[in-house]
């Protein structure tokens, strides 16, 4: 499987929101580990992702149910 052009990705806007949310939290954890020598438990990172997804859903990103267990 090779790289695909960005316009060929079949993500809905809400899939993109979920991907952005998860990627952002992983990036923040990476920075904490690299630059501040702080390490979070996986459970803590997942809790943060679910909490943020819940906030985003209340703000209008309703299809983030792929992250939220409703």
C-alpha positions in Angstrom: 0.0 0.0 0.0 1.5 3.3 -1.1 0.8 6.9 -0.3 -2.5 8.4 -1.6 -3.1 12.0 -2.5 -5.0 14.0 0.2 -7.9 14.6 -2.1 -8.3 10.8 -2.5 -8.9 10.2 1.2 -12.4 9.0 1.9 -12.9 10.6 5.3 -16.0 12.4 6.3 -15.5 15.7 8.1 -16.3 14.0 11.4 -13.7 11.3 10.7 -11.3 14.1 10.1 -12.3 15.6 13.4 -11.7 12.4 15.2 -8.3 11.9 13.5 -7.3 15.5 14.3 -8.3 15.1 18.0 -6.4 11.8 18.4 -3.4 13.0 16.5 -3.3 16.3 18.5 -3.3 14.4 21.9 -0.5 12.0 20.7 1.5 15.0 19.5 1.1 16.7 22.9 2.2 13.6 24.7 5.2 13.3 22.4 6.2 16.9 23.2 5.7 16.3 27.0 8.0 13.2 26.8 10.6 14.8 24.6 10.9 18.3 26.1 9.7 18.0 29.7 10.5 14.3 30.5 6.8 13.8 31.5 5.1 10.5 30.8 1.3 9.9 31.0 -0.4 6.6 31.2 -2.2 5.4 28.1 -5.4 5.4 30.2 -4.9 9.1 30.9 -4.4 9.9 27.3 -7.5 8.0 26.3 -9.5 9.7 29.0 -8.4 13.1 27.7 -9.3 12.2 24.1 -12.8 11.0 25.2 -13.3 14.1 27.3 -12.3 16.4 24.5 -14.5 14.4 22.0 -17.4 14.9 24.4 -16.8 18.6 24.5 -16.5 18.8 20.7 -19.7 16.8 20.3 -21.5 19.3 22.6 -20.1 22.1 20.4 -21.5 20.6 17.3 -19.3 17.7 16.1 -22.1 15.2 16.6 -20.6 12.3 14.7 -17.7 11.9 17.1 -19.6 8.8 18.3 -16.8 6.7 16.9 -14.8 7.8 20.0 -17.7 8.2 22.4 -19.5 5.2 23.8 -23.1 6.3 23.7 
